[in-house]
Amino acid sequence: MTIENISQAKVFGGWHKQYTHQSDVLACPMRFAIFLPPNASPSHPVPVVYWLSGLTCTDENFMQKAGAFRVAAELGIAIVAPDTSPRGENVANDEGYDLGQGAGFYLNATQEPWAKHFQMYDYIVSELPKLIEANFPVSELKSISGHSMGGHGALTIGLKNSDCYRSISAFSPISNPIQCPWGQKAFTAYLGSSVEAWKQYDSSELLKRAKSALPILVDQGDADGFLHEQLMPNALQAAADLHGSDLTLRMQAGYDHSYYFISSFIEEHLRFHAKHLFA
Amino acid sequence: MTIENISQAKVFGGWHKQYTHQSDVLACPMRFAIFLPPNASPSHPVPVVYWLSGLTCTDENFMQKAGAFRVAAELGIAIVAPDTSPRGENVANDEGYDLGQGAGFYLNATQEPWAKHFQMYDYIVSELPKLIEANFPVSELKSISGHSMGGHGALTIGLKNSDCYRSISAFSPISNPIQCPWGQKAFTAYLGSSVEAWKQYDSSELLKRAKSALPILVDQGDADGFLHEQLMPNALQAAADLHGSDLTLRMQAGYDHSYYFISSFIEEHLRFHAKHLFA
């Protein structure tokens, strides 16, 4: 459980820090970033929002571009941003931006050559929170959020672990991956051809089967070029409606898939999570 | 005066847009970015804050990382971010990150091989505002701000053109370039060996010679690794004290040279400019 600090910068009275560590689950060195609000201390541990980023991203995109720290500092919430996949020369990869390194899809791969390293589900659910809770002044209270592939990750991980998180939110999530090209390509490679295996990592399928125990907030820009072919939030809404799950899906007029969109609404997501973390 | 739109994204109800245009002053194609707040319209032209970035930056660094748009949208202020130098295969360059492309220092070069293209002072003072005012719903009211090399640019341009701007602000400016390695290297290359020529582009020297007609706000992190060797804000303070210029220099404990620092205080800078733009 050794971590190595590689950068730190004061921001809004708190600290943004990056660390590397050897991941047992992913069998490679990994990097993550954490924002600690000014009021975090061993005598005052703070709750954590885990942020899962989208295709091609690292721990840096959200931290640099989302503009989240003003409100997180005010609310007293830590934010942890992991990388989006295992990485390194010894880790399997693909030439596409949507498979392999930078595209872990937050699942546990069962197929070769991916299974050895691509276990992002276990990393996010188990290894990373243990590491964070052992090394930083944070409580065990957690919420989870993400964007695009990371929105898919936040929804599926939150839905499958409703006892571990207080709330789920997502921007522009891949809501029904078994029905879209990004999801079908990744799931075929990582999980094989069994659609039943795929359904374990599809938030619309998970919500169809059971009412969510957690409140969910989703924002989606209606000028997002990926909306109709890849994201399909209507499937998530239909699944939530089946059992009356607590989903708020907001279509935001004129917004696209970028961090300009995320920055416009991240304050509302953090206040949503705070309401449930401090309830 | 033709401009070509190359990107647009809705953000905080306004728009971030990037454009290219052929610059007569710089004799090359240039890119700039503009944020237009939601209330900007031909019947309601808004004032503009010009943001000048630091070494190695483009129009994108501030727009992606500063977190400025929430407050700019609320205040009804446009922000224009130009590139930091002329660029292109036909434009002179240097292997150093602190000379040539990405390092224009907001001056008019007089020496070869720089003089043909490196006329950033005239571009920022004259050509760019004319282009902006001809193409967007903005008024002629302007303030100017910047970071590091761009803080030097904002201070020198504002001090030399106090009839064009309402207020000046800077983060971590190169405050006394004739006395620091970055400034001495760039000024020797662009302006030759005459220290009298250098003093025309040194904000501490300009303030020494005359009281500033404009209010100035400067924030400087005291954990900034460039503070003592390159930035030297004490020289600016001493010059302001000579004639009672309206300079507020704030040393911010624990902050470094990064955009995490800028994002923490950009709201106060925008409210400072708004007070003078809407006075």
Chai-1 contact restraints between the chains, C-beta under 6 A:
chainA,res_idxA,chainB,res_idxB,connection_type,confidence,min_distance_angstrom,max_distance_angstrom,comment,restraint_id
A,A9,B,D256,contact,1.0,0.0,6.0,A-B,restraint_1
A,A9,B,S258,contact,1.0,0.0,6.0,A-B,restraint_2
A,A9,B,Y260,contact,1.0,0.0,6.0,A-B,restraint_3
A,K10,B,G254,contact,1.0,0.0,6.0,A-B,restraint_4
A,K10,B,Y255,contact,1.0,0.0,6.0,A-B,restraint_5
A,V11,B,Y260,contact,1.0,0.0,6.0,A-B,restraint_6
A,V11,B,S264,contact,1.0,0.0,6.0,A-B,restraint_7
A,F12,B,S264,contact,1.0,0.0,6.0,A-B,restraint_8
A,H16,B,Y260,contact,1.0,0.0,6.0,A-B,restraint_9
A,Q64,B,K65,contact,1.0,0.0,6.0,A-B,restraint_10
A,K65,B,Q64,contact,1.0,0.0,6.0,A-B,restraint_11
A,G67,B,G67,contact,1.0,0.0,6.0,A-B,restraint_12
A,G254,B,K10,contact,1.0,0.0,6.0,A-B,restraint_13
A,Y255,B,K10,contact,1.0,0.0,6.0,A-B,restraint_14
A,D256,B,A9,contact,1.0,0.0,6.0,A-B,restraint_15
A,S258,B,A9,contact,1.0,0.0,6.0,A-B,restraint_16
A,Y260,B,A9,contact,1.0,0.0,6.0,A-B,restraint_17
A,Y260,B,V11,contact,1.0,0.0,6.0,A-B,restraint_18
A,Y260,B,H16,contact,1.0,0.0,6.0,A-B,restraint_19
A,S264,B,V11,contact,1.0,0.0,6.0,A-B,restraint_20
A,S264,B,F12,contact,1.0,0.0,6.0,A-B,restraint_21
